[in-house]
Amino acid sequence: MEGRFRVEGIYDNRTLQRLQDLNLKDLSFDFRPRSFNFLQQHTFMELVENISTEDRLYLHFENEADFVVEKILTDLLISRSRDKVLLEFSDDQSVEYYEKFKSPFYWHYNSQSKNANLIAKSKYLKGMIIPFSELLKSFENNTLHNFTNNFHAQFFNVMEINKCELVLRMDWDSNLFSSIVEYFDFSLISIPINNKVEVCYRNVDLTKVQQHVSHLKALNL
């Protein structure tokens, strides 16, 4: 792995500042209304004013109306280049839905998806996000090797042609095992803000975040 880390679900400036102090350049914001980390657009636009135009911003949506996605994207692109603004989807829409925004996007891998093959072939697909829980389940069931072979057979060629990244989505206390590194070449590790690094609801424990991120960096994954 290249050692890049991303924190998801940023919702306040103090957390953003600490992540910037840790030199994180991949920052994800959650626009899913049912998420505990849901961010309204006006708050997001205020946060963006304090972010370098060279940083990569991810906009996370799920089953959202296309005009909502388009509005946030259009407003952001007034001051940002399109290659630094990345859409992120954790749903299972048709590939036509994702491509209508004409912007690079990341997609959360879903083994039950009926659209996965077409999504993987999209020229706008920038990366695929695999949940650690999926890999851990396969590992515990002694099927990780089969899962890996099937995944690579289904997606590897098209992802390599389009230069797509693989992202590992894990939790703060996930226990990484060596087989993951052997089977997958992840470009990015992604971790969501949640109650494991919060003092209380929407109040991040900055010390915990710093300790965890520093620990992961020290692993040199």
Beta strands, then each sheet from edge to edge (+ up, - down):
strand 1: 4-8
strand 2: 26-30
strand 3: 56-61
strand 4: 85-89
strand 5: 105-108
strand 6: 125-131
strand 7: 165-169
strand 8: 188-192
strand 9: 198-200
strand 10: 203-204
sheet 1: 1+ 2+ 3+ 4+ 5+ 6+ 7+ 8+ 1+
sheet 2: 9+ 10-
end
